[in-house]
């Protein structure tokens, strides 16, 4: 540690946001450009060099956090980049999108605000690109083995990059017209500008990874045929089977899944559309679901000019501090957090009440009602207790011209037919069955990421991609020098 007393003398400072009234007028990232580097050295100095760095265990990738904190504090950016990229293929993604379970595990967080690990990570990644510390790393020789990766989200991309660097010929098959999966069409531009994604894709192309877009395995190419053409196949399609809300009135027009809504906004930003066909402009919007996807819908609706936006969360509102009895350190605590999107809705007055949170906690949807034309106009809800039982006399009605369902995902989408064509075994919850080596019941076919683990975080997706790559490399060559940060049976802390 560069400053042994840094954690005592330096208060925590997070990467500041741009002013609300400025950032909601565009789709650029919410953070103030250029405001991170001047403060990050001192923030890295807050790392305590503790005897047992619990941040390691809290991070699925096993990031070498104390090491690169120390290097940043000493302004050794190249070495910091080397240590960061040793465990993480895409730190510019996790530095923007991960909820930072590592910070919950920070030893300093026992009685002080944690080190800004996520911000330090993002600063290293961005500086690495600026200084050209991350050139393409093509393999020195090819193995003669071929691998098909189905899906180009963070799991598929991490697996593809690792396998390419190991010398295998890798082709990534993506059903959409662009590479990136949820990074492309699920994450709004204001959370991560797509230039970061494009930069990594260009790097991977230069290394030798091949990309096949607009290719739905199971439809455009048979899954069994793909298996015969490649020495190994990695299924990394994600968990895209969304959960439904089976209540009266669900059939009304104007009620859509979040992943029907968010990709259209991303296509507007990409120049594919002038206006989204599901634009929230001038509408009363209700989002059912209190997670990050719901917050993404909230920020998108605010930028589209919604008249009002309300987000329903079935959970009781958490407290501002960790519940030491229920969620002791170093577990990830469920505390009250205000995201950039919630801050925007409150300040702009698009929340249900002036100066209020856009979220209604402990709220359960009862039914929808509509107009004579069959379009939704109202959502009827009731408050619930901690056991999700309705509380008598708490029913209320919200105006709703557009309802977005952000209830999560249950497993891989079955429409393309990959599961059936390959004969893959499934778990009772709908995810793909695999063994401790990521192998499915079909020889040569492996499964990783949300398709097998279930809906999770971007950091878990990348960790799974790196681990399945090591398993495939071992399957093809008999051994592997690729790092395998996790086992398929590792489970994430609840985030």
matplotlib code that plots the C-alpha trace (Angstrom):
import matplotlib.pyplot as plt

x = [0.0, 1.4, -0.1, -0.4, -2.8, -4.8, -7.9, -7.9, -7.2, -9.0, -12.8, -14.5, -15.3, -17.3, -17.1, -19.5, -22.5, -23.2, -26.0, -29.4, -30.8, -27.8, -27.6, -31.3, -31.1, -28.7, -27.8, -24.2, -22.9, -24.2, -20.7, -18.9, -16.1, -12.6, -13.7, -12.5, -8.7, -8.0, -9.4, -8.7, -5.1, -6.1, -9.1, -6.8, -4.6, -7.5, -6.9, -5.7, -3.4, -5.3, -4.0, -6.9, -8.4, -12.0, -12.6, -10.9, -13.5, -16.4, -15.2, -16.1, -13.1, -10.7, -9.5, -6.1, -7.6, -5.1, -2.3, -3.8, -5.0, -1.4, -0.1, -2.7, -1.8, 1.8, 0.7, 2.0, -0.8, 0.8, 1.5, -2.0, -3.5, -1.5, -2.7, -6.3, -6.4, -4.7, -8.1, -10.7, -11.1, -13.4, -12.9, -14.4, -17.7, -17.6, -16.2, -19.5, -22.1, -21.1, -22.9, -19.4, -19.8, -16.1, -16.9, -19.3, -16.4, -13.9, -12.4, -12.6, -16.4, -16.7, -16.9, -16.3, -17.3, -15.6, -12.7, -14.1, -12.9, -15.3, -14.2, -10.5, -11.1, -12.9, -10.1, -7.4, -9.4, -10.0, -6.4, -5.2, -7.0, -5.8, -2.2, -2.5, -1.7, -4.1, -3.1, -4.5, -2.9, -3.2, -1.9, 1.7, 0.4, -2.9, -4.0, -6.0, -9.1, -12.3, -14.9, -18.3, -19.6, -23.4, -24.2, -22.1, -22.9, -20.2, -19.9, -19.6, -17.1, -14.9, -14.9, -14.2, -11.3, -9.7, -10.0, -8.7, -5.7, -5.1, -4.7, -8.1, -10.1, -13.3, -16.5, -19.1, -22.7, -25.1, -28.8, -29.0, -27.5, -24.7, -22.4, -22.8, -26.0, -27.4, -24.4, -25.6, -29.4, -30.2, -27.8, -28.8, -26.3, -26.3, -24.9, -22.3, -21.6, -21.3, -17.9, -16.5, -18.0, -16.9, -13.4, -13.2, -14.8, -12.2, -9.5, -11.0, -11.2, -7.6, -6.7, -8.5, -12.0, -14.6, -18.1, -21.3, -24.2, -27.8, -27.3, -29.8, -28.5, -31.4, -33.1, -30.6, -28.2, -29.2, -27.7, -26.8, -25.1, -23.1, -22.0, -20.7, -18.8, -16.8, -14.7, -16.5, -19.6, -20.1, -23.8, -23.7, -27.1, -28.0, -31.3, -33.6, -36.9, -38.6, -41.0, -44.6, -47.2, -50.4, -53.0, -56.3, -55.8, -52.4, -53.6, -54.3, -52.2, -49.4, -48.1, -44.7, -41.7, -38.6, -36.6, -39.1, -38.7, -35.0, -33.6, -35.6, -34.1, -30.7, -31.5, -32.5, -29.1, -27.5, -29.3, -31.5, -34.7, -35.7, -38.1, -38.9, -42.3, -42.7, -41.5, -42.6, -42.9, -45.9, -47.1, -47.7, -45.3, -45.4, -42.5, -43.3, -40.1, -37.6, -34.3, -31.6, -33.6, -36.5, -34.1, -32.8, -36.4, -36.8, -33.8, -34.8, -38.4, -37.2, -35.0, -37.8, -40.0, -42.4, -45.2, -44.6, -42.7, -43.4, -41.4, -43.0, -40.9, -42.6, -39.9, -40.2, -38.1, -34.7, -32.9, -30.0, -27.5, -26.6, -28.6, -25.8, -28.0, -29.4, -26.6, -23.4, -20.2, -18.8, -22.1, -23.7, -26.3, -29.7, -29.8, -31.6, -29.7, -30.6, -29.4, -28.7, -32.1, -34.0, -32.2, -33.3, -36.9, -37.0, -35.3, -37.3, -40.6, -41.6, -41.8, -45.2, -44.8, -42.6, -39.2, -40.1, -38.5, -39.9, -40.2, -43.2, -42.0, -44.1, -46.4, -48.0, -50.0, -53.5, -54.8, -54.8, -57.8, -58.1, -60.2, -62.8, -60.1, -58.4, -55.4, -54.1, -55.0, -54.6, -52.7, -54.4, -52.1, -52.1, -49.4, -47.9, -46.2, -42.8, -44.4, -45.9, -49.4, -51.9, -52.5, -56.2, -57.3, -54.1, -55.4, -54.7, -54.7, -52.0, -52.5, -50.7, -50.4, -47.3, -46.5, -43.1, -42.6, -39.1, -39.5, -36.3, -35.6, -36.0, -33.6, -32.5, -35.1, -36.5, -37.9, -34.7, -34.7, -31.1, -32.1, -34.3, -32.1, -29.1, -31.1, -29.7, -30.9, -32.4, -32.7, -36.2, -35.9, -35.2, -31.5, -29.1, -27.7, -23.9, -21.3, -18.3, -16.4, -19.2, -20.0, -23.6, -25.0, -24.0, -20.3, -18.4, -21.1, -20.5, -22.8, -21.9, -23.3, -26.9, -28.1, -26.8, -26.3, -29.5, -29.9, -26.9, -24.4, -22.0, -19.0, -20.3, -20.9, -17.3, -16.0, -18.1, -16.7, -13.2, -13.8, -15.6, -12.8, -10.4, -12.7, -13.0, -9.2, -8.7, -11.2, -9.5, -5.9, -5.8, -4.6, -5.0, -3.0, -6.0, -7.2, -10.5, -11.7, -14.8, -16.6, -20.1, -21.3, -20.1, -23.2, -23.2, -24.0, -27.5, -27.2]
y = [0.0, 3.3, 5.2, 3.1, 5.7, 6.3, 4.5, 6.7, 10.1, 9.9, 9.8, 7.7, 9.6, 8.0, 8.8, 11.8, 11.8, 14.5, 16.9, 15.3, 18.0, 17.6, 13.8, 13.1, 15.1, 12.5, 8.9, 9.3, 7.6, 9.2, 9.7, 12.9, 12.4, 13.2, 13.3, 9.9, 10.0, 13.0, 11.3, 7.6, 7.5, 8.7, 6.3, 3.4, 4.5, 3.7, -0.1, -1.4, -4.2, -6.3, -9.7, -11.7, -9.7, -10.9, -8.9, -11.8, -14.3, -11.9, -11.5, -14.5, -13.6, -13.6, -10.2, -9.2, -6.2, -5.2, -5.5, -3.3, -0.8, -0.4, 0.0, 2.7, 4.5, 4.5, 5.6, 2.4, 2.0, -0.5, -3.0, -2.3, -3.2, -6.4, -7.5, -6.6, -8.3, -11.4, -12.3, -10.3, -10.2, -7.2, -4.9, -1.9, -3.9, -4.9, -1.5, 0.0, -2.7, -4.9, -4.2, -4.7, -7.6, -7.1, -3.8, -5.6, -8.0, -5.2, -5.4, -1.6, -2.0, -3.5, -0.1, 2.4, 3.0, 0.4, 1.2, 2.3, -0.9, -0.7, 2.8, 1.9, -1.1, 1.1, 3.7, 1.1, -0.3, 3.0, 4.1, 0.8, 1.6, 5.2, 4.1, 1.1, -1.4, -4.0, -4.8, -8.0, -11.2, -13.7, -17.2, -18.1, -21.3, -23.0, -26.2, -27.4, -27.8, -25.9, -24.6, -23.1, -20.7, -20.1, -16.7, -13.5, -12.1, -11.7, -15.5, -16.3, -13.5, -14.4, -18.1, -17.3, -14.9, -17.4, -20.3, -18.2, -17.2, -20.9, -21.5, -23.0, -21.7, -20.2, -19.1, -17.2, -17.6, -14.8, -14.7, -10.9, -8.6, -7.4, -9.0, -8.5, -10.2, -8.3, -6.0, -4.8, -4.8, -5.1, -2.6, 1.0, 3.3, 5.6, 2.8, 1.6, 3.2, 0.6, 2.0, 0.0, -3.2, -2.4, -1.9, -5.4, -7.0, -5.4, -6.7, -10.3, -10.1, -9.1, -12.1, -14.5, -15.0, -15.3, -13.9, -15.1, -12.7, -13.1, -16.8, -18.5, -22.0, -24.3, -22.3, -20.9, -23.8, -27.0, -27.6, -31.2, -30.0, -27.5, -30.3, -32.3, -29.4, -28.4, -30.4, -28.7, -26.5, -24.0, -23.1, -19.5, -18.3, -16.7, -17.0, -15.2, -16.9, -14.1, -14.6, -13.7, -12.0, -14.1, -11.6, -10.4, -7.9, -9.1, -9.5, -5.7, -3.8, -1.6, -4.3, -5.5, -7.4, -5.3, -7.1, -6.1, -2.5, -2.0, -3.3, -0.8, 2.1, 0.7, 0.5, 4.1, 5.0, 2.8, 4.7, 1.8, 3.6, 7.2, 6.6, 3.5, 1.9, 1.5, 5.0, 6.2, 9.8, 11.5, 8.3, 7.2, 4.3, 1.5, -0.9, -4.2, -5.5, -3.8, -5.0, -3.6, -4.3, -2.3, 0.6, 0.4, 0.7, 3.7, 5.6, 4.8, 6.0, 9.3, 10.0, 9.3, 11.9, 9.9, 11.9, 9.8, 6.6, 4.3, 1.1, -1.6, -3.7, -6.5, -6.4, -4.4, -1.2, -2.1, 0.1, 2.4, 0.2, -3.4, -5.7, -7.3, -10.2, -11.2, -10.2, -9.9, -8.7, -9.9, -10.9, -8.6, -6.6, -5.7, -2.0, 1.0, 2.2, 5.1, 4.5, 7.2, 6.4, 6.8, 10.0, 11.3, 10.4, 12.1, 15.3, 15.7, 15.1, 12.0, 9.9, 9.2, 12.2, 15.2, 14.5, 10.9, 7.6, 6.3, 2.9, 1.7, -1.0, -3.9, -3.5, -6.5, -6.2, -7.5, -6.7, -4.4, -2.5, -0.8, 1.3, 0.3, -0.2, -2.8, -0.7, -0.7, 2.4, 1.4, -1.0, -2.1, -3.0, -3.8, -3.5, -6.7, -7.6, -9.3, -12.6, -11.1, -11.4, -8.6, -5.9, -5.2, -1.7, -0.8, -1.2, 1.6, 2.3, 3.8, 5.4, 3.2, 3.8, 1.6, -1.3, -3.0, -6.4, -6.7, -9.9, -11.7, -14.8, -18.5, -20.1, -20.4, -19.6, -22.8, -21.3, -21.8, -25.6, -26.0, -27.9, -30.3, -30.8, -31.7, -33.6, -31.6, -32.5, -29.7, -29.0, -28.7, -24.9, -24.9, -24.4, -26.8, -29.6, -29.9, -31.7, -30.3, -29.8, -27.7, -30.7, -31.5, -34.9, -34.6, -35.4, -32.4, -29.9, -27.6, -25.1, -21.9, -18.6, -17.9, -20.7, -23.2, -21.1, -19.1, -15.4, -13.8, -10.9, -9.8, -10.7, -14.3, -14.5, -13.6, -16.0, -18.8, -18.0, -18.2, -21.4, -23.2, -22.2, -24.0, -27.1, -27.1, -26.6, -29.6, -31.7, -30.9, -31.2, -33.3, -30.4, -26.7, -23.7, -21.5, -20.2, -21.6, -19.1, -21.0, -24.4, -24.8, -25.5, -22.2, -20.0, -16.2, -14.3, -12.8, -9.5]
z = [0.0, -1.0, 1.9, 5.1, 6.6, 3.4, 4.6, 7.7, 6.1, 2.8, 2.6, -0.1, -3.3, -6.1, -9.8, -10.0, -12.3, -14.9, -13.8, -14.3, -16.6, -18.8, -19.0, -19.7, -22.9, -24.5, -24.3, -23.3, -20.1, -16.9, -15.4, -15.8, -18.4, -17.2, -13.5, -12.5, -13.1, -10.9, -7.8, -8.4, -7.1, -3.6, -3.7, -4.5, -1.6, 0.7, 0.2, 3.5, 2.3, 4.8, 5.8, 4.2, 1.3, 1.3, -1.9, -3.7, -2.4, -3.2, -6.8, -9.0, -11.2, -8.4, -9.4, -7.8, -6.3, -3.6, -6.2, -8.8, -6.1, -5.0, -8.6, -9.3, -6.1, -7.4, -10.9, -12.5, -15.0, -17.3, -14.5, -13.1, -16.5, -16.7, -13.2, -14.0, -17.4, -15.9, -14.4, -16.4, -20.2, -20.2, -17.1, -18.9, -18.9, -15.3, -14.2, -15.5, -15.0, -12.1, -8.8, -7.1, -4.7, -4.1, -2.3, 0.0, 0.9, 1.4, 4.9, 5.3, 4.8, 8.3, 9.8, 7.0, 3.4, 1.2, -1.3, -4.6, -6.3, -9.2, -10.1, -9.8, -12.2, -14.7, -14.6, -15.2, -18.2, -19.8, -19.2, -20.7, -24.0, -24.0, -23.6, -25.9, -23.2, -24.6, -28.2, -29.8, -28.6, -31.5, -30.7, -31.8, -33.4, -34.2, -32.6, -35.6, -33.4, -34.0, -31.5, -32.1, -29.5, -29.6, -28.2, -28.0, -24.6, -22.0, -21.4, -25.1, -25.8, -22.8, -23.8, -27.4, -26.6, -24.2, -26.7, -29.6, -27.5, -26.7, -30.5, -31.4, -34.4, -32.9, -34.6, -32.5, -33.8, -32.9, -33.8, -33.8, -36.4, -34.2, -31.7, -28.0, -26.7, -23.7, -23.7, -27.1, -26.9, -23.2, -21.5, -22.3, -23.9, -20.8, -18.7, -21.2, -24.5, -27.2, -28.3, -25.5, -26.9, -30.4, -29.3, -27.8, -30.8, -33.0, -30.7, -30.9, -34.7, -34.9, -32.7, -35.0, -33.6, -36.3, -35.9, -37.6, -37.1, -38.0, -37.5, -35.2, -34.4, -34.5, -37.3, -39.8, -39.1, -37.4, -34.0, -34.8, -38.0, -36.0, -33.7, -36.6, -38.1, -35.0, -32.5, -29.6, -29.1, -26.2, -25.5, -24.1, -25.2, -21.9, -20.0, -22.3, -21.5, -19.7, -16.7, -17.2, -15.0, -15.2, -13.9, -15.4, -18.2, -19.3, -22.9, -23.2, -25.8, -24.3, -21.9, -23.0, -21.7, -20.8, -23.4, -26.1, -25.0, -24.3, -27.6, -29.6, -27.6, -28.3, -32.0, -32.0, -30.5, -33.2, -36.0, -37.1, -36.1, -35.9, -33.0, -31.0, -31.8, -28.0, -27.1, -23.7, -24.9, -23.2, -21.5, -18.0, -17.6, -14.9, -14.6, -12.8, -11.2, -8.9, -10.2, -12.5, -15.7, -14.3, -13.5, -17.1, -18.3, -16.0, -17.3, -20.8, -20.3, -18.7, -21.7, -24.1, -22.3, -20.3, -18.5, -15.4, -14.4, -11.5, -10.7, -8.6, -6.3, -4.4, -1.7, 1.5, 1.3, 2.8, 5.3, 4.7, 6.6, 6.5, 8.8, 10.7, 12.0, 8.6, 6.3, 8.2, 6.5, 4.0, 2.4, -0.2, 1.8, 0.6, 1.4, 0.0, -3.1, -5.4, -9.0, -11.5, -13.1, -9.8, -9.1, -12.6, -12.1, -8.7, -9.7, -12.9, -11.2, -13.2, -10.0, -8.5, -6.1, -6.1, -4.6, -4.2, -5.2, -8.5, -6.8, -4.8, -2.5, -1.2, -4.2, -5.9, -9.2, -9.0, -12.5, -15.5, -17.0, -20.3, -22.6, -25.2, -27.8, -25.7, -24.6, -21.0, -19.0, -15.4, -13.1, -9.9, -7.0, -3.3, -0.7, 0.8, 4.0, 4.3, 3.5, 0.3, 1.8, 0.7, 3.4, 3.7, 2.6, 0.7, -2.8, -5.3, -9.0, -11.1, -14.5, -17.1, -20.9, -21.1, -18.8, -18.9, -17.2, -15.8, -13.8, -14.7, -16.8, -16.1, -18.5, -22.2, -24.9, -26.4, -29.6, -31.7, -30.9, -29.8, -26.7, -28.6, -31.7, -29.5, -27.0, -24.1, -20.6, -18.5, -14.8, -13.3, -13.4, -17.1, -17.3, -19.1, -17.1, -16.9, -14.9, -12.9, -16.2, -17.8, -20.1, -21.0, -21.6, -25.3, -25.9, -27.0, -26.0, -23.1, -21.4, -19.6, -18.3, -17.6, -19.9, -17.4, -14.2, -14.4, -14.5, -12.9, -13.1, -15.8, -13.6, -13.2, -17.0, -17.7, -15.0, -16.5, -20.0, -18.8, -16.9, -19.7, -22.1, -19.8, -19.8, -23.6, -24.0, -21.7, -23.6, -26.9, -25.9, -22.7, -20.5, -20.3, -19.1, -19.2, -15.8, -14.5, -11.9, -10.8, -10.7, -12.2, -8.7, -7.3, -6.5, -6.4, -3.3, -3.7, -5.5]

ax = plt.figure().add_subplot(projection="3d")
ax.plot(x, y, z, "-o")
ax.set_aspect("equal")
plt.show()
